């Protein structure tokens, strides 16, 4: 007869957490307090953000809804951060509502480019977060087929001797080069 030793102890530091839905892609940055902030594209096409609230509890937010996108329409995203001032640069591709898919054709997507924002703009304490005013109009051009986005941080490119914000023209140039 075999015996198996066992031991148990009380877990004293439990932390409530939000389960992360199954996801295609993740991106992490730092929030305004230096804590981890995560972005995720769920297998259900929902663009999520996870951020700690004032009490330290992790909160999940549907950023697609905050951008005015229909649930499940996001196909790709990328987020990058300027380490000097924590500014976030977010680009999202979503299924186009204005055009119908042709038989056998790749789904059409629109590219949404957000203005540079501080992490504090994504306020998880607001019951109805609205980021529509941060979308740069027509920055992504017309509908196209986008399967992935790779956004290179603007601070990696020489922009002259003085620091400048990424303008719509700079964003268009970067997007045109780095959208797959």
C-alpha positions in Angstrom: 0.0 0.0 0.0 1.3 3.4 -1.0 0.9 6.6 1.0 1.0 10.2 -0.3 2.0 13.1 2.0 0.0 16.3 1.7 0.1 19.8 3.2 -2.3 22.7 3.1 -2.2 26.4 4.1 -4.6 29.3 4.1 -4.1 31.8 1.3 -3.9 35.2 3.0 -3.5 37.6 0.1 -6.3 37.0 -2.3 -6.9 39.5 -5.1 -10.1 39.7 -7.0 -9.5 39.8 -10.7 -11.4 40.0 -13.9 -11.0 36.9 -16.1 -9.4 37.7 -19.4 -11.6 36.6 -22.4 -9.9 34.4 -25.0 -7.8 36.7 -27.1 -6.0 37.0 -30.4 -3.6 39.7 -29.4 -2.3 41.5 -26.3 -0.4 44.7 -25.8 0.8 46.2 -22.5 1.7 49.7 -21.5 1.9 51.6 -18.2 -1.0 53.7 -16.9 -0.7 57.2 -15.4 0.4 55.6 -12.0 3.0 53.3 -13.6 0.8 50.2 -13.1 0.2 47.6 -15.9 -2.5 48.5 -18.4 -3.4 45.8 -21.0 -5.2 45.9 -24.3 -6.6 42.8 -25.9 -8.5 41.7 -29.0 -10.9 38.9 -28.0 -11.7 36.0 -30.2 -15.2 37.5 -30.3 -13.9 40.7 -32.0 -14.2 42.9 -29.0 -11.4 45.3 -28.2 -10.8 45.3 -24.4 -8.7 47.4 -22.0 -7.8 46.3 -18.5 -6.8 48.9 -16.0 -6.7 49.1 -12.2 -9.2 51.4 -10.6 -8.5 53.7 -7.5 -8.9 50.7 -5.2 -6.5 48.5 -7.1 -9.1 46.2 -8.6 -8.6 45.3 -12.2 -11.4 46.6 -14.4 -12.3 45.4 -18.0 -13.6 48.0 -20.5 -14.9 47.5 -24.0 -12.9 50.1 -25.9 -14.7 49.2 -29.2 -18.0 50.3 -27.7 -16.2 53.5 -26.3 -15.2 54.2 -29.9 -18.7 53.7 -31.2 -18.0 50.4 -32.9 -20.5 47.6 -33.1 -19.7 44.7 -30.8 -17.4 42.1 -32.4 -16.3 44.3 -35.3 -12.7 44.9 -34.4 -10.2 42.8 -36.5 -6.8 44.2 -35.5 -5.2 46.8 -33.2 -1.9 48.1 -32.0 -1.0 50.3 -29.1 2.4 51.9 -28.4 3.5 54.3 -25.7 6.0 57.1 -25.5 8.2 56.3 -22.5 9.1 59.9 -21.9 5.6 61.2 -21.2 3.4 58.0 -21.3 1.3 59.2 -24.2 -0.6 56.4 -25.9 -0.9 55.9 -29.7 -3.8 53.6 -30.6 -4.9 52.3 -34.0 -7.8 50.0 -34.6 -9.2 48.2 -37.6 -12.9 47.3 -37.7 -15.2 45.6 -40.1 -16.8 48.2 -42.4 -20.5 48.7 -42.0 -21.0 50.8 -45.1 -20.0 48.1 -47.6 -21.3 44.6 -48.0 -18.8 41.8 -48.4 -18.6 40.3 -51.8 -18.7 36.6 -52.2 -15.2 35.2 -51.8 -13.7 38.7 -51.1 -11.7 39.6 -48.0 -13.8 41.5 -45.5 -13.5 45.3 -45.8 -12.2 47.2 -42.8 -11.9 50.8 -41.7 -8.8 52.1 -39.9 -9.4 54.2 -36.9 -6.5 56.3 -35.7 -6.8 58.0 -32.3 -5.3 61.2 -31.3 -2.4 60.8 -28.9 -3.9 60.4 -25.5 -2.8 60.1 -21.9 -3.6 56.8 -20.1 -5.8 58.7 -17.7 -8.3 59.3 -20.6 -9.3 55.7 -20.4 -11.2 56.2 -17.2 -12.5 52.8 -16.0 -14.7 54.5 -13.3 -17.0 56.0 -16.0 -20.0 53.9 -16.6 -20.2 54.8 -20.3 -16.7 55.6 -21.5 -16.8 57.7 -24.7 -13.6 58.0 -26.8 -15.3 59.0 -30.1 -13.9 62.5 -29.9 -10.4 61.1 -30.0 -10.7 59.5 -33.4 -8.9 61.5 -36.1 -11.4 61.9 -39.0 -10.5 60.1 -42.2 -7.0 59.3 -41.0 -7.2 55.7 -42.1 -8.3 56.5 -45.7 -11.1 54.4 -47.2 -12.2 50.8 -46.6 -9.6 48.2 -47.3 -8.7 44.7 -46.1 -6.5 44.9 -43.0 -5.3 41.7 -41.3 -2.8 43.2 -38.9 -1.4 46.5 -37.6 2.2 47.2 -36.5 2.5 50.7 -35.2 6.1 51.9 -34.7 6.4 54.5 -32.0 7.0 58.0 -33.4 9.9 58.7 -30.9 12.0 56.1 -32.8 12.0 58.3 -35.9 14.1 61.4 -36.1 11.6 64.3 -36.3 14.0 67.2 -36.0 15.7 68.7 -33.0 12.5 69.5 -31.1 9.9 67.1 -29.9 6.7 67.2 -31.9 3.4 65.4 -31.5 2.4 63.0 -34.2 0.2 64.9 -36.6 -2.4 63.4 -38.9 0.1 63.5 -41.8 2.8 61.6 -39.8 0.2 59.1 -38.7 -1.0 58.5 -42.3 2.6 58.0 -43.4 3.3 55.5 -40.6 0.0 53.6 -41.1 0.5 53.4 -44.9 3.9 51.8 -44.3 3.0 49.4 -41.5 -0.5 48.1 -42.1 -0.5 44.5 -43.3 
